[in-house]
């Protein structure tokens, strides 16, 4: 009998109500000019639609999406915005990116109240250099450096060998025959 008064409390804690929540990912994105980024907005609770807002440096309504209706996109972004998924799990892709697209972007769900996600910081870099190209450049530099080091060691060992009588590698001034001037 003592357990019955706790049952409603336990059920209230165990069963989620209808919390209004917006999850947003990624927290940040780094992309080259001409590249693209994707921001995903996930919501819980009854939903009318989802805005993608740029909050910094120049606030603007980038796009508005509502399932079953044509999305609206700010003229600054025009045809550079694509949508995939439904409004409760919506991915918005921006691209090709421009340096002016750098800023903080926020998903805002229109529910009973307006609820915002934590935001995504987008940084657009000047040049299009892929990680693969950076890695290839590093490998090439290491290969050239190794070649030059090997070439230098090869020349030094030939000089030591010639000075030592050609019978192997010897240090200058340390001939196996004991001859110091050879």
MOKA-V899533 format. One record per backbone hydrogen bond with DSSP energy under -0.5 kcal/mol. CO is the residue of the C=O (numbers start at 0). NH is the residue of the N-H. If there is no record, write none. Layout:
BEGIN
co: (CO,CO)
nh: (NH,NH)
END
This chain:
BEGIN
co: (0,0,2,2,3,3,4,5,6,7,8,9,10,13,18,20,22,24,26,28,30,31,34,34,36,38,39,39,40,41,43,48,49,50,50,51,51,52,52,53,55,56,59,59,61,62,63,64,65,71,73,73,76,77,79,81,83,85,87,88,89,89,90,90,91,92,93,96,97,98,102,103,103,104,105,106,107,108,108,109,109,112,112,114,119,119,120,121,122,122,124,126,127,129,130,131,132,133,134,135,136,137,138,139,140,141,142,143,144,145,146,147,148,149,150,151,152,153,154,155,156,157,158,159,160,161,167,170,174,177)
nh: (3,4,5,6,6,7,8,9,10,11,12,13,14,15,20,43,41,39,120,122,124,34,95,96,93,91,24,41,89,22,20,109,64,52,107,61,62,54,105,59,103,58,53,61,73,51,71,49,68,63,76,77,79,80,94,92,90,88,42,85,40,91,83,92,38,81,36,33,100,101,121,54,55,119,52,116,50,110,114,47,48,110,114,108,104,121,28,102,30,124,32,128,129,133,134,135,136,137,138,139,140,141,142,143,144,145,146,147,148,149,150,151,152,153,154,155,156,157,158,159,160,161,162,163,165,164,169,173,177,179)
END
